[in-house]
């Protein structure tokens, strides 16, 4: 009993030395870490896929799906923002499809959750994108898809959630053609793009240095690998060959012919130019016997390429 009594003064002194901020259940969380808010600038921070809308200046608000990885909430936060923003991949669906389908077929949710990447899946206009000479309703309506996508990127970067030096664009078919157009007409927004099963067909291109990965099946009947077919239902001109896009971006970046191999264990292998003086690179993944489809493991090859090419000022 005397031993317990002798410990009492010491316990009182110890408790008196604890400040309210040292309590484990304080609002700031353990060790004084700031907890993330439920949302930042209207963007949820909880892990998972969120359906959101954006006022991009048109008659109606545009919609997109946003995959938020668990790593966002786990990061250190300062003044209501993550101390280190995440990379962002904008993934655009093909024609006659939608954002939900792109999320389902691309495998990019897996990349997001594994690597700590934000992935935005924007909705096209009536299931199409105004990607230059193609395609469908969006081309006929002359929708400002450049404005929509750049506004989406700006919303996430301005909120401090996405790193402006690590913003990338990819897409399938009509969505990949849109990725080409973004690289041409929103220079400096995207550090790299990845175009899957699309031709580069547009009236103009005024790019900044951009790394480009092209992925295309040799038996694609919709957008032939060697060119042909027709650009749109109301445009009988043939698609240019895949080599047109590869050579254009290679020369634009001052890069040599494809002479090296880019190997990815769980995705298609590619031939690449290697890096140029500006840090840019162009690669071609030729899918032997592949049709007009998103290749298995494409998300792994795309992310390997993107991760290695942040924007350099």
Residue pairs with C-beta under 8 A, 6 or more apart in sequence:
20 26
21 28
21 32
24 30
27 35
28 34
28 35
29 35
33 76
33 77
34 76
34 77
34 78
34 79
34 80
35 77
36 45
36 72
36 73
36 75
36 77
36 82
37 45
37 80
38 44
38 45
38 46
39 45
40 80
40 81
40 159
40 160
40 161
41 155
41 158
41 159
42 52
43 50
43 52
43 66
43 155
43 156
43 159
43 161
44 50
44 52
44 66
44 68
45 68
45 72
45 73
45 161
46 68
46 73
47 68
47 69
47 70
47 72
47 73
47 113
48 67
48 68
49 65
49 66
49 67
49 68
49 103
49 109
50 65
50 66
50 68
51 63
51 64
51 65
52 63
52 64
52 65
52 66
53 61
53 62
53 63
53 64
54 61
54 62
54 63
54 64
54 148
54 151
54 152
54 155
55 61
55 62
56 62
56 144
56 147
56 148
56 151
56 152
57 144
57 147
57 151
58 143
58 144
58 148
62 122
62 123
62 148
62 152
63 99
63 122
63 123
64 99
64 120
64 121
64 122
64 123
64 152
65 99
65 100
65 103
65 120
65 121
65 123
66 118
66 119
66 120
66 121
66 156
67 103
67 108
67 109
67 112
67 113
67 118
67 119
67 120
67 121
68 112
68 118
69 86
69 112
69 113
69 115
69 116
69 117
69 118
70 113
71 86
71 116
72 82
72 86
72 116
72 118
72 161
75 82
75 83
75 84
76 82
76 83
76 84
77 83
81 159
81 160
81 161
82 160
82 161
84 163
85 157
85 160
85 161
85 162
85 163
86 116
86 117
86 118
86 161
86 162
86 163
86 166
87 115
87 116
87 117
87 118
87 162
87 163
87 166
87 167
87 168
87 306
87 307
88 117
88 118
88 119
88 120
88 153
88 156
88 157
88 162
88 163
88 166
88 167
88 168
89 108
89 111
89 112
89 117
89 118
89 119
89 120
89 168
89 169
89 170
89 302
89 303
89 306
90 119
90 120
90 122
90 149
90 152
90 153
90 167
90 168
90 169
90 170
90 190
91 102
91 103
91 106
91 108
91 119
91 120
91 121
91 169
91 170
91 171
91 175
92 102
92 121
92 122
92 124
92 129
92 149
92 169
92 170
92 171
92 172
92 174
92 175
92 176
92 178
92 179
93 99
93 101
93 102
93 121
93 123
93 124
93 127
93 171
93 172
93 174
93 175
94 102
94 171
94 172
94 173
94 174
94 175
94 176
94 197
95 124
95 127
95 128
95 129
95 135
95 136
95 173
95 174
95 175
96 127
96 128
96 136
97 127
97 172
98 123
98 124
98 127
99 121
99 122
99 123
100 121
102 121
102 171
102 172
102 175
103 109
103 119
103 121
105 172
105 294
106 170
106 172
106 294
106 298
106 299
107 297
107 298
107 299
107 300
108 119
108 170
108 299
108 302
109 119
110 299
111 117
111 119
111 299
111 300
111 302
111 303
112 118
112 119
115 303
115 307
117 303
118 156
118 161
118 162
120 152
120 156
122 148
122 149
122 152
124 138
124 145
124 174
124 175
124 178
125 137
125 138
125 141
125 143
125 145
126 136
126 137
126 138
126 141
127 136
127 137
128 135
128 136
128 137
128 138
128 139
128 174
129 135
129 138
129 145
129 171
129 174
129 175
129 177
129 178
130 138
130 139
130 141
130 142
130 143
130 144
130 145
130 178
130 181
131 138
131 139
131 145
131 174
131 177
131 178
131 180
131 181
131 202
132 177
132 180
132 181
132 201
132 202
132 203
133 139
133 201
133 202
133 203
133 231
133 232
133 235
133 237
134 174
134 177
134 201
134 231
134 232
134 235
135 174
135 177
135 232
136 174
136 232
136 233
138 145
139 232
145 178
145 181
146 181
146 182
146 185
146 186
149 169
149 178
149 182
149 186
150 182
150 186
150 189
153 162
153 167
153 189
156 162
157 163
157 164
157 167
163 310
164 311
165 191
165 310
165 311
166 191
166 306
166 310
166 311
167 189
167 190
167 191
167 311
168 190
168 191
168 192
168 193
168 194
168 306
169 178
169 179
169 182
169 183
169 190
169 193
169 194
170 176
170 179
170 193
170 194
170 195
170 196
170 302
171 177
171 178
171 179
171 194
171 195
171 196
171 198
172 196
172 197
172 198
172 294
173 196
173 197
173 198
173 222
173 223
173 292
174 198
175 198
176 194
176 195
176 196
176 197
176 198
177 195
177 198
177 199
177 200
177 201
177 202
179 193
179 194
179 195
179 198
180 193
180 195
180 198
180 200
180 202
180 245
181 202
182 189
182 190
182 193
183 190
183 193
183 205
183 207
183 210
183 212
184 202
184 204
184 205
184 206
184 207
185 204
185 205
185 206
187 206
187 207
187 208
187 210
188 208
188 311
190 210
191 210
191 211
191 306
191 309
191 310
191 311
192 210
192 211
192 212
192 213
192 305
192 306
192 309
193 210
193 211
193 212
193 213
194 212
194 213
194 214
194 215
194 302
194 305
194 306
195 212
195 213
195 214
195 215
195 245
196 215
196 216
196 294
196 295
196 298
197 215
197 216
197 217
197 220
197 222
197 223
197 292
197 293
197 294
198 216
198 223
199 223
199 227
199 231
199 239
199 240
199 241
199 242
199 244
199 245
200 240
200 244
200 245
200 248
201 231
201 237
201 239
201 240
205 248
207 252
209 252
209 253
209 278
209 279
209 280
210 249
210 253
210 280
211 253
211 279
211 280
211 281
211 282
211 305
211 309
212 245
212 246
212 249
212 253
212 282
212 283
213 270
213 282
213 283
213 284
213 285
213 301
213 302
213 305
214 242
214 245
214 246
214 282
214 283
214 284
214 285
215 268
215 270
215 284
215 285
215 287
215 295
215 298
215 301
215 302
216 223
216 225
216 242
216 284
216 285
216 286
216 287
216 290
217 225
217 287
217 289
217 290
217 291
217 292
217 293
217 295
218 225
218 286
218 287
218 288
218 289
218 290
219 225
219 289
219 290
219 291
220 290
220 291
220 292
221 291
221 292
222 229
222 292
223 229
223 239
223 292
224 239
224 241
225 241
225 242
225 286
226 241
226 242
227 238
227 239
227 240
227 241
227 242
227 244
228 238
228 239
229 238
229 239
230 236
230 237
230 238
230 239
231 237
231 238
231 239
242 284
242 286
246 258
246 282
246 284
249 282
250 256
250 257
250 258
250 273
250 282
253 273
253 276
253 278
253 280
253 281
253 282
254 276
254 277
254 278
255 273
255 274
255 276
255 280
255 281
255 282
256 273
256 274
257 273
258 271
258 272
258 273
258 282
258 283
258 284
259 271
259 272
259 273
259 274
260 271
260 272
260 273
260 274
261 269
261 270
261 271
261 272
262 269
262 270
262 271
262 272
262 283
262 285
262 301
262 304
262 305
263 269
264 270
264 297
264 300
264 301
264 304
265 300
266 297
266 300
267 295
267 297
267 298
267 299
267 300
267 301
267 302
267 304
268 285
268 287
268 295
268 297
268 298
268 301
269 285
269 301
270 283
270 284
270 285
270 286
270 301
270 305
271 283
271 284
271 286
272 281
272 282
272 283
272 284
273 281
273 282
273 283
274 281
275 281
278 312
279 309
279 312
280 309
281 305
281 308
281 309
283 305
285 295
285 298
285 301
287 295
